[in-house]
Amino acid sequence: MPKPPSPRSAYGFGWPANRRIAIGALALTVLLAIAAGVAFLTGRGEQHPDRPTPTSSSSPPAPAPDRPAKTGSVPKPPRTAEPVAYAKAAAKMLWSYDTRNTSRNQQLDGMQAWMTGEAKYADWTSVSGQVPDPVLWSRMADQDQHATGTAAEGHFPSTFKQALADDPSAITEAYVYVVTVNGKQKIAWKKHGGGAEDRAITLAVQCRPHHDCSLAAIAPRVAP
């Protein structure tokens, strides 16, 4: 029996675990340039790599738009203010899908609910681009293809922590954190076909003080 098509590179599924490139302080600015076309190296805050506190009040995040009710098997985003916890949940969501009961549009709708409502920091293209095109999704559905992701661990890349240590004010404009998540994905299809692979992904997660986190972008590189 031929193996059904798998969305390699489409969901980050085809990224080898050893594809890891350090992201320096400049890369943090580039990340937001990709996500929003703006830099966030402004302001001043406490020297704390996990949750710096700004000395001046920041603008409240824009309200999230209404989300479609029908999102198939895509889970709702968790309510947490911890960047690593949110990134792990987001990675698990990105590595999971079920073409047996979820259409491609439902998959996209479900993923969009995880996004930040602040348009200038949201790179929806980097997230939605992980979903296979309609033809490939249809072929996957013909084989009842589905996948389950697990997130073993998540962490701030060393270069991200070093950048914040060098300039704690770097985070206080957008509160976008870079988090690398490592885990595993199990894929199955008709007639007991299946397999499992290690996964790694780096996400940009927005966590403003006193607000739940949200997804800003998928980083173009995997950092250690």
Buried (B, 14 or more C-beta within 10 A) or exposed (E): EEEBBBBEEBBBBEBEEEEBBEBBBEBBBBBBBBBBEEBBBEBEBEEEBEBBEBEEEBEEBEEBEEBEEEBBBBEEBBEBBBBBBBBBBBBBBBBBBBBBEBBBBBBBBBBBBBBBEBEEBBBBEBBBEBBBEEEBBBBBBEBBBBBBBBBEEBBBBEBBBBBBEEBBBBBBBBBBBBBBBBBBBBBBBEEEBBEEBEBBBBBBBBBBBEEBBBBBBBBEBBBE
